[in-house]
Amino acid sequence: MGPPNYGELPASDAIEELFYLQLPAPVQAQQPAITLPPEWTGGIEHFIQPVFLEDSLRAKARALVGKRVVIAGALEPAVSGHHRTSLLLVARSIDSVKTWRWEEDLP
């Protein structure tokens, strides 16, 4: 999947740089009050594709690959073949997390 004629000349095809955010728990478990986009029809999500519209955020994300991060932004449903997860996170910021702990409230 890619721009027009993608795959016809693999040696000259542009490489898409993608990031994935692996969640410690599904979005719905972490933020029960969250309103998911009405177009979204996916199930439980453990992976989200962050979208970095600013070069500075993309560079920061590259430097943080493999580390625990917090990303603030807006959730949107996937709409094209370039989107590899059913939910996207259009990022406003990304920062490393020094300490981290997950406590799931059990009924």
C-alpha positions in Angstrom: 0.0 0.0 0.0 1.4 3.3 -0.9 1.3 6.2 -3.4 0.2 5.7 -7.0 2.3 3.0 -8.7 3.7 1.8 -5.4 5.1 -1.7 -5.7 5.7 -1.5 -9.5 9.3 -0.4 -9.0 10.3 -1.5 -5.5 13.8 -0.2 -5.8 12.5 3.4 -6.2 9.5 3.2 -3.9 9.5 5.6 -0.9 9.7 3.9 2.5 6.9 4.8 4.8 8.0 5.5 8.4 5.4 4.3 10.8 5.2 4.4 14.6 3.0 2.2 16.8 2.1 2.9 20.4 1.6 -0.3 22.4 -0.9 0.4 25.2 -0.6 -1.2 28.7 -4.4 -1.7 28.5 -7.1 -0.9 25.9 -8.1 2.7 25.4 -11.5 2.0 26.9 -10.0 0.5 30.1 -7.6 3.4 30.6 -10.1 6.2 29.9 -13.6 4.8 30.5 -15.2 8.2 29.9 -13.5 8.7 26.5 -15.7 9.3 23.5 -14.4 7.4 20.6 -15.0 8.8 17.1 -18.5 7.9 15.9 -17.1 6.4 12.7 -14.9 4.0 14.7 -16.2 0.4 14.6 -13.2 -1.4 15.9 -12.9 -3.6 18.9 -10.6 -3.5 21.8 -7.3 -1.7 20.9 -3.9 -2.5 22.4 -2.0 -0.7 19.5 -2.6 2.7 18.1 -0.8 4.4 15.2 0.3 7.8 16.3 0.4 10.4 13.5 3.0 13.2 13.8 2.1 16.2 11.6 5.0 18.3 12.8 8.6 17.3 11.9 9.8 18.2 15.4 7.3 15.7 16.9 8.4 13.0 14.4 12.0 13.6 15.3 11.3 13.4 19.0 9.3 10.2 18.4 12.3 8.6 16.6 14.5 9.4 19.5 12.0 7.7 21.9 11.4 4.5 20.0 11.5 1.5 22.5 10.9 3.8 25.5 7.8 4.4 27.6 6.1 7.6 26.4 3.0 9.6 26.9 1.4 11.1 23.8 -1.4 13.7 24.0 -3.6 14.2 21.0 -6.9 13.4 19.3 -8.2 10.0 18.5 -9.5 9.4 15.0 -10.6 6.3 13.1 -8.4 4.9 10.3 -9.6 5.9 6.9 -7.0 4.7 4.4 -4.6 1.9 3.6 -1.8 4.0 5.1 -3.4 3.6 8.5 -2.3 0.3 10.0 -4.5 0.3 13.2 -8.2 1.0 13.5 -7.5 4.0 15.7 -5.1 6.8 15.1 -3.7 9.3 17.6 -3.0 12.7 15.9 -0.3 13.8 18.3 0.0 17.3 19.9 2.9 16.2 22.1 5.1 13.3 23.0 7.3 12.9 26.1 9.3 10.2 27.8 7.9 8.7 31.0 10.4 8.4 33.9 8.4 6.2 36.2 5.3 4.2 35.2 2.8 2.1 37.0 -0.6 0.6 35.9 -3.3 -0.1 38.4 -6.4 -1.6 37.0 -9.5 -1.2 39.1 -11.2 -4.5 39.3 -15.0 -4.8 40.0 
